[in-house]
Amino acid sequence: MSTGALVDDFGRTATDLRVSLTDRCNLRCSYCMPAEGLDWLPSEETLTDDEVVRLVRIGVERLGIREVRFTGGEPLVRRGLVDIVRRTTELRPRPETSLTTNALGLARTARALAEAGLDRVNVSLDTVRRDQFQEITRRDRLDDVVAGLEAAQAAGLGPVKVNAVLLRGVNDAHAPELLRWCIDKGYQLRFIEQMPLDAQHGWRRDTMVTAEEIFDALRGAFRLDPAEEPRGSAPAELFLVDGGPATVGVIASVTRPFCGDCDRVRLTADGQVRNCLFAREESDLRSSLRAGAADGEIAERWRAAMLTKRPGHGIDDLSFLQPTRPMSAIGG
């Protein structure tokens, strides 16, 4: 049924759809949002479960989407998550379906998600030290995250990946400790450079822990050899740890951008298409849905939204402006 891919003016084709199911979150990570939280989207502006599934179906059947990752905010707070996952994995051709989560509540839902067809999870975890976890997230919930990771692995949602952000003066000295913990548990760790997507707009390039600094910290404790597998459009540079088979990845979104190979498109919880994580423009699909537009018309609007994708995110440009929406409202 495919009638045309999501191609931009630079020849890149989007096959990986990131779907934010909510802007709400039950943590308050310091690099994402203020302690008091944010003004959440009104419920009437958020896509319904049926609307989410319809847009995903259009993406899969008509636009060549092959991977769907559900994000937030925190997607586990979305009551209809399991059913949305089930209906997504019933689509044909079946998309690879994954979840990015903070893992609070994953211990209770991992089995149901696996039975619904979810393929794997990415869990955000920046430290395994309780005091640091509480400092970063402003919540004493480390045990719940650990339990969620264990439940995901037991349910077969693997490989279980861990995403970590290093903050200068907070957890940056303990990168080797987190890697050793992940290797011992059988999780795949990916360090991510902190990006200018915080709600407070407090990000500064000169205080960000860079990929080079991450490599230096890890090489003080491990031997790192470039993995032979091609990176392709994957954002992480992969390295074998002490000869393998364990690996570690570094996602250098800021200092080593990979925009030229980007294959992603994002759908916000209120039905807006974002053709880049750092885009300052969005294209409204929700209004078309609710006005009774046919699938073909929505697909055309989606294709048009991709044509304006810029060649890169432009963080190094003097004219760079941080997106108005923070990461919690965009979806990772």
Phi, psi and omega per residue, in radians:
M1 nan -0.146 -3.091
S2 -1.015 2.326 -3.093
T3 -2.142 0.282 -3.137
G4 2.492 2.313 -3.066
A5 -1.419 2.973 3.085
L6 -1.556 1.500 -3.061
V7 -1.885 2.406 3.096
D8 -1.736 3.137 -3.058
D9 -1.239 -0.138 3.129
F10 -1.855 0.203 3.035
G11 1.474 0.069 3.092
R12 -1.425 2.485 -3.131
T13 -2.012 2.187 3.131
A14 -1.491 2.083 3.079
T15 -2.140 -0.090 -3.056
D16 -2.000 1.970 -3.088
L17 -1.825 2.157 3.047
R18 -1.775 2.130 -3.054
V19 -2.022 1.977 3.046
S20 -1.423 2.154 -3.116
L21 -1.630 -0.260 3.127
T22 -2.924 2.682 3.018
D23 -1.673 -0.028 -3.100
R24 -1.432 2.617 3.108
C25 -2.566 2.610 3.136
N26 -1.768 0.162 2.917
L27 -2.051 2.943 3.137
R28 -2.324 1.022 -3.075
C29 -0.995 2.329 -3.002
S30 -1.089 -0.495 -3.129
Y31 -1.562 0.132 -3.101
C32 -2.135 -0.815 -3.074
M33 -2.652 2.816 3.133
P34 -1.245 2.854 -3.078
A35 -1.030 -0.588 -3.097
E36 -1.437 -0.009 -3.122
G37 1.453 -2.871 -3.075
L38 -2.273 3.003 3.002
D39 -1.385 1.930 -3.063
W40 -1.313 2.768 3.072
L41 -1.066 2.396 3.009
P42 -1.073 2.547 -3.058
S43 -1.048 -0.574 -3.105
E44 -1.242 -0.295 3.105
E45 -1.564 -0.297 -3.127
T46 -1.398 2.421 3.093
L47 -1.039 2.457 3.023
T48 -1.306 2.942 3.096
D49 -1.005 -0.778 -3.133
D50 -1.092 -0.686 3.137
E51 -1.173 -0.705 3.085
V52 -1.029 -0.886 -3.081
V53 -1.119 -0.655 3.134
R54 -1.110 -0.774 3.137
L55 -1.148 -0.698 3.081
V56 -1.084 -0.734 -3.140
R57 -1.081 -0.772 3.107
I58 -1.048 -0.732 3.117
G59 -1.073 -0.750 -3.098
V60 -1.288 -0.856 -3.015
E61 -1.351 -0.567 -3.002
R62 -1.984 -0.331 -2.958
L63 -2.136 0.082 3.029
G64 1.411 0.304 3.089
I65 -1.188 2.248 -3.125
R66 -2.001 -0.327 3.119
E67 -2.269 2.396 3.097
V68 -2.236 2.166 3.069
R69 -2.098 2.183 3.111
F70 -1.566 2.301 -3.087
T71 -2.348 -2.980 3.070
G72 -2.374 -2.466 0.267
G73 0.472 -2.524 3.121
E74 -1.986 1.871 -3.035
P75 -1.109 -0.401 -3.137
L76 -1.194 -0.262 3.094
V77 -1.457 -0.098 3.085
R78 -1.416 2.031 -3.032
R79 -1.069 -0.591 -3.083
G80 -1.548 0.228 -3.005
L81 -0.965 -0.864 -3.066
V82 -1.061 -0.746 3.142
D83 -1.188 -0.663 3.091
I84 -1.079 -0.746 3.106
V85 -1.089 -0.788 -3.120
R86 -1.054 -0.809 -3.118
R87 -1.190 -0.524 3.093
T88 -1.222 -0.763 -3.102
T89 -1.311 -0.171 3.049
E90 -1.495 -0.147 3.139
L91 -1.200 2.692 3.083
R92 -2.267 2.245 -0.012
P93 -1.164 2.476 -3.053
R94 -1.198 2.157 3.108
P95 -1.431 2.581 2.938
E96 -1.113 2.291 -2.982
T97 -2.203 2.170 -3.084
S98 -2.367 3.085 -3.032
L99 -2.468 2.301 2.968
T100 -1.831 2.187 -2.952
T101 -2.590 2.778 2.989
N102 -1.533 -0.049 3.033
A103 1.314 0.034 3.009
L104 -1.186 2.111 -3.096
G105 1.569 -0.095 -3.120
L106 -1.198 -0.494 3.101
A107 -1.051 -0.541 -3.127
R108 -1.497 -0.417 -2.973
T109 -2.013 -0.140 -3.053
A110 -1.006 -0.770 -3.097
R111 -1.136 -0.768 3.138
A112 -1.126 -0.671 3.117
L113 -1.151 -0.719 3.103
A114 -1.102 -0.741 3.133
E115 -1.164 -0.466 3.094
A116 -1.360 -0.168 3.077
G117 1.932 0.002 3.130
L118 -1.006 2.371 -3.087
D119 -1.505 -0.767 -3.077
R120 -2.827 3.000 3.132
V121 -2.278 2.612 2.913
N122 -1.987 2.199 -3.094
V123 -1.978 2.277 3.090
S124 -1.441 2.091 3.130
L125 -2.668 2.028 -3.021
D126 -1.704 -0.231 -3.095
T127 -2.863 2.701 3.027
V128 -1.924 0.249 3.048
R129 -1.697 2.191 -3.026
R130 -1.032 -0.756 -3.104
D131 -1.150 -0.692 3.103
Q132 -1.193 -0.703 3.124
F133 -1.037 -0.780 -3.123
Q134 -1.180 -0.636 3.108
E135 -1.134 -0.743 -3.078
I136 -1.304 -0.797 -3.017
T137 -1.645 -0.220 -3.069
R138 1.078 0.447 3.098
R139 -2.502 2.518 3.117
D140 -1.672 1.271 -3.018
R141 -2.229 0.371 -3.097
L142 -1.003 -0.729 -3.108
D143 -1.050 -0.626 -3.140
D144 -1.190 -0.651 3.113
V145 -1.164 -0.784 3.123
V146 -1.048 -0.752 3.119
A147 -1.127 -0.651 3.111
G148 -1.140 -0.726 3.084
L149 -1.058 -0.791 -3.138
E150 -1.101 -0.715 -3.137
A151 -1.159 -0.676 3.119
A152 -1.106 -0.753 3.130
Q153 -1.136 -0.744 -3.139
A154 -1.136 -0.528 -3.125
A155 -1.443 -0.067 3.122
G156 1.490 0.338 -3.122
L157 -1.529 1.028 -3.031
G158 -2.098 2.955 0.018
P159 -1.199 2.346 3.097
V160 -1.313 2.138 -3.135
K161 -1.887 2.526 3.105
V162 -2.014 2.236 3.078
N163 -1.822 2.251 -3.108
A164 -2.269 2.432 3.024
V165 -1.963 2.285 3.108
L166 -1.689 2.308 -3.141
L167 -1.982 2.257 -3.067
R168 -1.074 2.259 3.110
G169 1.396 0.028 3.139
V170 -2.008 -1.188 -3.094
N171 -2.194 0.114 -3.033
D172 -1.183 -0.389 -3.132
A173 -1.413 -0.115 -3.009
H174 -2.044 0.423 3.079
A175 -1.030 -0.787 3.121
P176 -1.073 -0.612 3.127
E177 -1.108 -0.755 3.136
L178 -1.163 -0.691 3.122
L179 -1.124 -0.773 3.128
R180 -1.066 -0.713 3.142
W181 -1.096 -0.791 -3.130
C182 -1.124 -0.728 3.124
I183 -1.094 -0.762 3.136
D184 -1.076 -0.568 -3.108
K185 -1.560 -0.189 -3.123
G186 1.477 0.397 3.106
Y187 -1.752 2.677 3.117
Q188 -1.741 2.038 -3.044
L189 -1.631 2.390 3.046
R190 -2.258 2.086 3.027
F191 -1.518 2.412 -3.100
I192 -2.148 2.235 3.042
E193 -1.070 2.417 3.099
Q194 -1.114 2.276 -3.069
M195 -1.894 2.745 -3.140
P196 -1.338 1.246 -3.122
L197 -2.353 0.347 3.137
D198 -1.417 2.569 -3.104
A199 -1.145 -0.480 -3.090
Q200 -1.420 -0.183 -3.065
H201 0.964 0.737 3.136
G202 -1.753 0.002 -3.116
W203 -1.097 2.408 3.071
R204 -2.378 2.334 -3.125
R205 -1.030 -0.655 -3.036
D206 -1.337 -0.183 3.082
T207 -1.883 -0.105 3.138
M208 -1.232 2.431 3.021
V209 -1.378 2.045 -3.024
T210 -1.473 2.876 3.091
A211 -1.014 -0.706 -3.131
E212 -1.082 -0.671 3.088
E213 -1.179 -0.637 3.092
I214 -1.109 -0.801 3.103
F215 -1.031 -0.780 -3.121
D216 -1.060 -0.730 -3.133
A217 -1.134 -0.737 -3.107
L218 -1.239 -0.670 -3.107
R219 -1.204 -0.254 3.042
G220 -1.283 -0.247 -3.095
A221 -2.194 -0.340 -3.057
F222 -2.399 2.767 2.943
R223 -1.614 2.228 -3.127
L224 -2.016 2.184 3.090
D225 -2.133 2.348 3.134
P226 -0.965 2.322 3.092
A227 -1.209 2.548 -3.087
E228 -1.362 -0.418 -3.084
E229 -1.133 2.418 -3.106
P230 -1.151 2.485 -3.112
R231 -1.278 -0.662 -3.115
G232 1.027 -2.288 -3.139
S233 -1.613 0.031 -3.142
A234 -1.158 2.393 -3.089
P235 -1.299 -0.375 -3.033
A236 -1.571 2.347 2.902
E237 -1.441 2.121 -3.037
L238 -1.740 2.486 3.120
F239 -2.360 2.462 3.009
L240 -1.327 2.392 3.138
V241 -1.725 2.100 3.140
D242 0.872 0.742 3.085
G243 1.528 -0.060 3.100
G244 1.566 -3.134 0.100
P245 -1.381 -0.174 -3.126
A246 -1.125 2.558 3.107
T247 -2.218 2.836 2.967
V248 -2.373 2.539 -3.138
G249 -2.088 2.639 3.036
V250 -2.236 2.170 3.131
I251 -1.816 1.763 -3.048
A252 -1.683 1.139 -3.045
S253 -1.041 -0.524 -3.056
V254 -1.619 -0.925 -3.005
T255 -1.510 -0.384 3.107
R256 -2.342 1.135 -3.035
P257 -1.051 2.568 -3.100
F258 -2.085 0.566 -3.048
C259 -1.046 -0.564 -3.082
G260 -1.115 -0.383 3.137
D261 -1.908 0.199 -3.046
C262 -1.103 2.326 3.093
D263 -2.194 0.467 -3.028
R264 -1.895 2.645 2.973
V265 -2.476 2.586 -3.037
R266 -2.129 2.532 3.085
L267 -2.153 2.100 -3.116
T268 -1.388 2.913 -3.090
A269 -1.129 -0.360 3.097
D270 -1.805 0.376 2.935
G271 1.404 0.524 3.095
Q272 -1.846 2.359 3.057
V273 -1.494 2.300 3.027
R274 -2.097 2.096 -3.084
N275 -1.481 -0.088 3.058
C276 -2.641 2.557 3.110
L277 -0.978 -0.584 -3.064
F278 -1.789 0.233 3.138
A279 -1.080 2.550 3.050
R280 -1.831 0.014 3.077
E281 -2.100 2.616 3.096
E282 -2.309 2.773 3.103
S283 -2.096 2.221 -2.995
D284 -1.471 1.971 3.017
L285 -1.732 -0.401 -3.095
R286 -1.075 -0.744 -3.127
S287 -1.088 -0.698 3.105
S288 -1.118 -0.747 3.102
L289 -0.977 -0.875 -3.011
R290 -1.368 -0.198 3.068
A291 -1.606 0.022 3.076
G292 1.559 0.333 -3.126
A293 -1.101 2.544 3.080
A294 -1.314 2.833 -3.131
D295 -0.974 -0.731 -3.106
G296 -1.092 -0.684 3.132
E297 -1.162 -0.736 3.121
I298 -1.119 -0.716 3.108
A299 -1.054 -0.701 3.129
E300 -1.139 -0.707 3.111
R301 -1.110 -0.677 -3.140
W302 -1.140 -0.787 3.112
R303 -1.049 -0.763 -3.139
A304 -1.070 -0.615 3.140
A305 -1.125 -0.534 -3.108
M306 -1.336 -0.446 -3.045
L307 -1.120 -0.441 -3.080
T308 -1.589 0.123 3.136
K309 -1.062 2.334 -3.101
R310 -1.429 2.835 -3.104
P311 -1.152 -0.463 3.135
G312 -2.740 2.993 -3.070
H313 -1.342 -0.368 3.012
G314 1.288 0.366 -3.113
I315 -1.045 -0.566 -3.124
D316 -1.425 -0.118 3.116
D317 -1.336 2.488 3.104
L318 -1.083 -0.453 -3.105
S319 -1.505 0.035 -3.065
F320 -1.058 2.320 3.041
L321 -2.142 2.307 3.120
Q322 -1.143 2.456 3.102
P323 -0.959 2.576 3.121
T324 -1.104 -0.692 3.123
R325 -1.441 2.441 3.043
P326 -1.410 2.996 -3.115
M327 -0.970 -0.668 -3.093
S328 -1.081 -0.422 3.138
A329 -1.710 -0.251 -3.123
I330 -1.605 -0.785 -3.025
G331 1.690 2.353 -3.000
G332 -1.371 nan nan
